Structures are given as C-alpha cells and as structure tokens.
Amino acid sequence: MNFELPEDLKMLRDMARKFAAEEIAPNAREWDREGVIPQATIDKLAGLGFMGVLVPEELGGAGATYLGMTVVMEEIARQCGGTALMLAAHNGLCVGHILLAGNDAQKKKYLPDLATGKKIGAWALTEPGSGSDAAALTTTAVRDGDEWIINGAKNFITNGVRAGTFVVMARTDPDAPKTKGISAFIIERGTPGLEIGPKEDKMGMRASDTVPLVFENCRVPAENMVGELNAGFKDTLMVLERGRITIAALSVGLARGGLEESLRYAGEREQFGKPLNRHQAIQFMLADMAMEIDAARLLVRKAAVLKDEGKDALLEASTAKLFASEMATRACLDAIQIHGGYGYLKDVPVERLLRDAKLCEIGEGSSQIQRLVIARTLLDLPGA
Ligand SMILES: Cc1cc2nc3c(=O)[nH]c(=O)nc-3n(C[C@H](O)[C@H](O)[C@H](O)COP(=O)(O)OP(=O)(O)OC[C@H]3O[C@@H](n4cnc5c(N)ncnc54)[C@H](O)[C@@H]3O)c2cc1C
C-alpha cells in the first residue's frame, strides 16, 4: 500500500485546507452559536465540487474517489465539525444512496442539482422508536395506483431544515421479516404530507441542523422508489458502510484540530518559567494524540481504498469509525487539558471540537453497534 496520497488528491487536500482555513475557521464559532451555515458558504463549497464529491463529472460532480472524500472530510472537519456533518449527510448518505441504488433516470434528475448545491440532501432512516435497531422502523409505504402513500415519523434528520431532496426508508411489506420489507423513496421538499419539524437544540455539531420529520398521507410517485422493492435495507447497510468511512475521516479532522490547537497553545503559554511544550507530561499527551491520529487515518484510508477497489469493507469501515471516533473524543479531551482553564471557555476552538467529536461515537451506528459488527464478523455470526 502506498502511504502517500497521489498528486491529484494532494491538490484536493490543499484546496480543501485553504478553503477551510480562510472561509470556515473565522466563522466556525459564530455558526456553532447561531446553528446555521450561510447559504453563501454552501454555494462556495459547491463551487469547489464538495457538494458532489462522489458524483461523476458528467452529472455536475467532482468525480472523486472515496479516498478523495476522506481527504475533503478531514480538512473541513479540522475547522468545523458541523459543516463537515452537513457535507457527510449530503454526500455520503443522500447522494450516496442515489449513486448506489438509483436508476439512470433518477441519477440524471436528482444528482446535478445536489452536486451543484442547488439542493441539499437529507437521508431519513432513524425513527423515534428505532435507532440502533434501524430495521425495526415503522414508517409505512402503501401502494395506491401509480403512487406510494407514506405515513410515519423520522427523528434526527441532518440537513432537514433546508434539504430539497430526502431519501426516506419505509416499510413496504409488513409481513416480511423486518430487514426484508423495507424500500427507499426519494421525496422532494414541498410534497404535501411531508412536515419538517423544529430544529433540535444540540450539544455539538450545531452548525448542522437536525430535525424530526412527519409523513401524513404523503403521496410519492412510484418512479421515486430507489433500488428494488423490499431491498431497501440491504442498500441502507451498504450506504452506512460507506458513510462510516466518511464519519471516521470527519473524526480524524476533529482530532487533528485538537492537536494543532494544542501544539500552538503549548508553544505560547509558559508556566514554571518555560513553555508548556517543554513539560514532559504535555509532550506525552501531544505524542499520544499524534500517534492515534496517524493510526486512525491509516484505518480510514484502508477502508476507503477497499471501497474504491469495489471490495467489501464492512469490517474495515466499522473498525475505522469506531477507532477514529473514540480517538477524536480522547484527543479533544486532552486538548482541553493542555489548554487548562482557557480550554473550558467557549471562545477557544477545542471546547467546540470536543462537543462535535462526541456525536461521531453515536451517529451512523454507535460505538456499541460498531463493536457488534466487528465481533460478528470475527466470529462469523449472523447479522454481520
Ligand atoms: C446530530 C445527529 C445527527 C443525526 N443524523 C441522522 C440522519 O441524518 N439520518 C438518520 O437517519 N439518523 C440520524 N441520526 C440518528 C443516529 O444515527 C442515531 O441517533 C443512532 O443510530 C443511535 O440511535 P438512538 O439515538 O435511537 O439510540 P439507541 O439505539 O436508543 O441507543 C441508545 C444506547 O444504547 C446502545 N445500544 C443500542 N442497542 C444496543 C445493543 N444491541 N447492544 C449494546 N448497546 C446497544 C447504543 O449504543 C446507545 O449507547 C442522527 C443523530 C444525531 C444525534
């Protein structure tokens, strides 16, 4: 395995890094406080191809690989976890599901607007009664002529406030075993019967919005089913496998933020007559952070390269997501410790980085669920 990024991805990384430092970093504190990313920033992200990282160029995207996606995610998350989460749900989940399972007509109809940022994408799996046990979802879709009628509720849907395109999982066969009777639908904003609930007031990832959705006799054209009838959960698991690589890369970016802020601060702040970075206890924290970030990035890139080679990466995606997300929380906690009392203040970025990092241990399959996936794969148990 080549541990160096290829030249084109180095250029992508440098472009994302420059944009994040110039356009995102100065505003991240305000977006966290206000709970919104300005549309102008989303337009600029689209201009760089970041709203369609994986979308083929002929459909308006950047045509990048999963490895490229991880590079973008790390750089954006380095400055703002919420902006990165908006991109992750849009690219990795909504666009990812249409790329994976959509037919040619659906790709041509929906992907250009999503890839160019004219529309933001959301992906709705979680419900009030089904989170980790996602296949227990109870939202129903009942066929009526050329339409499906959707009824039910979804919870915690990223990007829901502004999304123009939702991919929604619903039960189409109530008599089938729970993983075998689910299908996915594209539902456009403004479809009668789709109600978008109020924005959640979150601990972290505040720049990205999260909402509940309610479907009341929401009629969707039959042509909007993504993938095969009753095969939606199989596709969902594949979308999540890819999505976990994205969240793992996002985690690496947050942890790198913690390290870089700490390196800077530990060089500036003096105690006992010398900079903090001349105290061995601080050096050891910095060394552990650097070591774990490198290990996590290697896991992320291994999983991404497997996907780019068209291979199964269930184990590798879960391993990367589990290690990177828990590592990010550890790194950001240490970053606060290195900053001392100042790290506990809202004006210092490491406080926000820690709040953002905690979400990565919960969303797209909690740490407990990743451990279950890894153990089931190791033990060759059903459900892996
Ligand atoms: C900010 C944010 C954004 C989100 N964005 C989206 C989105 O865009 N689309 C979407 O569909 N969902 C989204 N989610 C939902 C997210 O994926 C779920 O919150 C997550 O899967 C966990 O589900 P839950 O919250 O219902 O927790 P639960 O499933 O109720 O779990 C609670 C606790 O029990 C543990 N647990 C559950 N089952 C087991 C088990 N078998 N063994 C051991 N421990 C277990 C969990 O690990 C967790 O610690 C988002 C959530 C948040 C907070």
The ligand as a Tripos MOL2 file, in Angstrom:
@<TRIPOS>MOLECULE
LIG
   53    58     1     0     0
SMALL
NO_CHARGES

@<TRIPOS>ATOM
      1 C1        -26.7080   15.0740   15.4350 C.3       1 LIG1
      2 C2        -27.3280   13.8170   14.8960 C.ar      1 LIG1
      3 C3        -27.4940   13.6760   13.5280 C.ar      1 LIG1
      4 C4        -28.1200   12.5400   13.0090 C.ar      1 LIG1
      5 N1        -28.3680   12.4600   11.6430 N.ar      1 LIG1
      6 C5        -29.1150   11.4280   11.1750 C.ar      1 LIG1
      7 C6        -29.5510   11.4290    9.8050 C.ar      1 LIG1
      8 O1        -29.2330   12.3270    9.0160 O.2       1 LIG1
      9 N2        -30.3450   10.4130    9.3710 N.ar      1 LIG1
     10 C7        -30.7370    9.3940   10.2130 C.ar      1 LIG1
     11 O2        -31.4520    8.5090    9.7750 O.2       1 LIG1
     12 N3        -30.3270    9.3660   11.5210 N.ar      1 LIG1
     13 C8        -29.5440   10.3660   12.0150 C.ar      1 LIG1
     14 N4        -29.1510   10.3740   13.3390 N.ar      1 LIG1
     15 C9        -29.5840    9.2810   14.2020 C.3       1 LIG1
     16 C10       -28.4210    8.3900   14.6890 C.3       1 LIG1
     17 O3        -27.9850    7.5830   13.6510 O.3       1 LIG1
     18 C11       -28.9460    7.6120   15.9060 C.3       1 LIG1
     19 O4        -29.0440    8.5500   16.9800 O.3       1 LIG1
     20 C12       -28.0410    6.4680   16.2780 C.3       1 LIG1
     21 O5        -28.0940    5.4590   15.3140 O.3       1 LIG1
     22 C13       -28.4250    5.8630   17.6580 C.3       1 LIG1
     23 O6        -29.7950    5.6290   17.7370 O.3       1 LIG1
     24 P1        -30.6110    6.1620   19.0150 P.3       1 LIG1
     25 O7        -30.2610    7.5910   19.1860 O.co2     1 LIG1
     26 O8        -32.0410    5.8240   18.8170 O.co2     1 LIG1
     27 O9        -30.0180    5.3780   20.2520 O.3       1 LIG1
     28 P2        -30.4410    3.9080   20.7390 P.3       1 LIG1
     29 O10       -30.4460    2.9540   19.6020 O.co2     1 LIG1
     30 O11       -31.6620    4.0100   21.5610 O.co2     1 LIG1
     31 O12       -29.2000    3.5520   21.6790 O.3       1 LIG1
     32 C14       -29.0330    4.0650   22.9850 C.3       1 LIG1
     33 C15       -27.7820    3.4360   23.5940 C.3       1 LIG1
     34 O13       -27.9390    2.0080   23.6400 O.3       1 LIG1
     35 C16       -26.8770    1.3890   22.9410 C.3       1 LIG1
     36 N5        -27.3690    0.1650   22.2950 N.ar      1 LIG1
     37 C17       -28.4260    0.0420   21.4610 C.ar      1 LIG1
     38 N6        -28.5500   -1.2320   21.0440 N.ar      1 LIG1
     39 C18       -27.5310   -1.9240   21.6110 C.ar      1 LIG1
     40 C19       -27.0900   -3.2710   21.5590 C.ar      1 LIG1
     41 N7        -27.7110   -4.1950   20.8010 N.pl3     1 LIG1
     42 N8        -26.0130   -3.6370   22.3040 N.ar      1 LIG1
     43 C20       -25.3550   -2.7190   23.0460 C.ar      1 LIG1
     44 N9        -25.7130   -1.4240   23.1350 N.ar      1 LIG1
     45 C21       -26.7830   -1.0280   22.4120 C.ar      1 LIG1
     46 C22       -26.3960    2.4090   21.9280 C.3       1 LIG1
     47 O14       -25.0600    2.1680   21.5490 O.3       1 LIG1
     48 C23       -26.5410    3.6890   22.7380 C.3       1 LIG1
     49 O15       -25.4140    3.8310   23.5640 O.3       1 LIG1
     50 C24       -28.5050   11.4900   13.8690 C.ar      1 LIG1
     51 C25       -28.3090   11.6260   15.2500 C.ar      1 LIG1
     52 C26       -27.7460   12.7730   15.7620 C.ar      1 LIG1
     53 C27       -27.6040   12.8990   17.2550 C.3       1 LIG1
@<TRIPOS>BOND
     1     1     2 1
     2     2     3 ar
     3     2    52 ar
     4     3     4 ar
     5     4     5 ar
     6     4    50 ar
     7     5     6 ar
     8     6     7 ar
     9     6    13 1
    10     7     8 2
    11     7     9 ar
    12     9    10 ar
    13    10    11 2
    14    10    12 ar
    15    12    13 ar
    16    13    14 ar
    17    14    15 1
    18    14    50 ar
    19    15    16 1
    20    16    17 1
    21    16    18 1
    22    18    19 1
    23    18    20 1
    24    20    21 1
    25    20    22 1
    26    22    23 1
    27    23    24 1
    28    24    25 2
    29    24    26 1
    30    24    27 1
    31    27    28 1
    32    28    29 2
    33    28    30 1
    34    28    31 1
    35    31    32 1
    36    32    33 1
    37    33    34 1
    38    33    48 1
    39    34    35 1
    40    35    36 1
    41    35    46 1
    42    36    37 ar
    43    36    45 ar
    44    37    38 ar
    45    38    39 ar
    46    39    40 ar
    47    39    45 ar
    48    40    41 1
    49    40    42 ar
    50    42    43 ar
    51    43    44 ar
    52    44    45 ar
    53    46    47 1
    54    46    48 1
    55    48    49 1
    56    50    51 ar
    57    51    52 ar
    58    52    53 1
@<TRIPOS>SUBSTRUCTURE
     1 LIG1         1 GROUP 0 **** ****
